[in-house]
Amino acid sequence: MIRDAIADDAEALAAIYNDAVRNTTAIWNDVEVDAANRIAWMNARQGAGLPVLVLEEAGEVTGYASYGPFRAFDGYRETVEHSVYIRSDRRGGGRGRALMTQLIAFARAEGLHVMVAAIEAGNAASIALHEQLGFRAVGTMPEVGQKFGRWLDLALLQLVLDDRTQP
């Protein structure tokens, strides 16, 4: 079941986030968060009319997805950047695809024009998922990040959400 996140999901979201911080290059942060941080994050997103979706299986939150502004300038107001995270023991099996499909539908319903994915260039599984959903690669930024004592490249992909030729 995919639904809107609620405060009771905060512990699970923090656990998924922290696992990615500790063990992956999906999040380029070194600092873990707590449930209070995730509640504040959810409140800020949802208060701005942005989605925070969770995937619930057998009463457990096993993944989440959201999007926010791509850049903080007026000209980017119809472009968003998203994130999607699946609990490490539940990756694969279409969970990320299910969350992304809902997130894309939400963005289209909101009248947005472009969704951006910024993915560590070595994350072949995430890049493949995005390409299967219609995202196309638009560039790579070499060595713009770092984690685990190495430089990281950032792959940029985008999905055009509608066929408007003018804003």
DAJOBEL-V649102 format. One record per residue. RES is the residue in three letters. SS is DSSP state (a for helix, b for strand, c for the rest). PSI is psi in whole degrees, 0 to 359 (none if undefined). Layout:
{{RES	SS	PSI} {RES	SS	PSI}}
This chain:
{{MET	c	131} {ILE	b	131} {ARG	b	172} {ASP	b	142} {ALA	c	149} {ILE	c	168} {ALA	a	326} {ASP	a	346} {ASP	a	353} {ALA	a	318} {GLU	a	315} {ALA	a	318} {LEU	a	319} {ALA	a	319} {ALA	a	317} {ILE	a	314} {TYR	a	311} {ASN	a	324} {ASP	a	318} {ALA	a	323} {VAL	a	313} {ARG	a	324} {ASN	a	356} {THR	c	171} {THR	c	19} {ALA	c	328} {ILE	c	125} {TRP	c	44} {ASN	c	155} {ASP	c	347} {VAL	c	130} {GLU	c	164} {VAL	c	167} {ASP	c	179} {ALA	a	322} {ALA	a	321} {ASN	a	316} {ARG	a	326} {ILE	a	314} {ALA	a	319} {TRP	a	313} {MET	a	314} {ASN	a	318} {ALA	a	314} {ARG	a	305} {GLN	a	325} {GLY	a	334} {ALA	c	6} {GLY	c	15} {LEU	c	148} {PRO	c	144} {VAL	b	106} {LEU	b	143} {VAL	b	150} {LEU	b	121} {GLU	b	130} {GLU	b	125} {ALA	c	41} {GLY	c	4} {GLU	b	139} {VAL	b	121} {THR	b	359} {GLY	b	166} {TYR	b	160} {ALA	b	151} {SER	b	170} {TYR	b	162} {GLY	b	181} {PRO	b	142} {PHE	c	312} {ARG	c	158} {ALA	c	35} {PHE	c	148} {ASP	a	322} {GLY	a	344} {TYR	a	12} {ARG	c	341} {GLU	c	18} {THR	b	132} {VAL	b	155} {GLU	b	137} {HIS	b	168} {SER	b	148} {VAL	b	131} {TYR	b	137} {ILE	b	139} {ARG	c	140} {SER	a	326} {ASP	a	2} {ARG	a	9} {ARG	c	147} {GLY	c	173} {GLY	c	11} {GLY	c	6} {ARG	a	313} {GLY	a	319} {ARG	a	317} {ALA	a	314} {LEU	a	316} {MET	a	320} {THR	a	316} {GLN	a	318} {LEU	a	318} {ILE	a	317} {ALA	a	319} {PHE	a	314} {ALA	a	318} {ARG	a	317} {ALA	a	331} {GLU	c	358} {GLY	c	22} {LEU	c	160} {HIS	c	321} {VAL	b	139} {MET	b	130} {VAL	b	140} {ALA	b	126} {ALA	b	108} {ILE	b	138} {GLU	b	126} {ALA	c	339} {GLY	c	359} {ASN	c	76} {ALA	a	323} {ALA	a	316} {SER	a	318} {ILE	a	316} {ALA	a	316} {LEU	a	312} {HIS	a	318} {GLU	a	322} {GLN	a	332} {LEU	c	3} {GLY	c	358} {PHE	c	149} {ARG	b	145} {ALA	b	132} {VAL	b	357} {GLY	b	165} {THR	b	135} {MET	b	104} {PRO	b	139} {GLU	b	36} {VAL	b	350} {GLY	b	173} {GLN	b	146} {LYS	b	149} {PHE	c	34} {GLY	c	22} {ARG	b	157} {TRP	b	147} {LEU	b	141} {ASP	b	146} {LEU	b	118} {ALA	b	133} {LEU	b	128} {LEU	b	155} {GLN	b	151} {LEU	b	122} {VAL	b	123} {LEU	c	342} {ASP	c	178} {ASP	c	21} {ARG	c	137} {THR	c	349} {GLN	c	147} {PRO	c	none}}
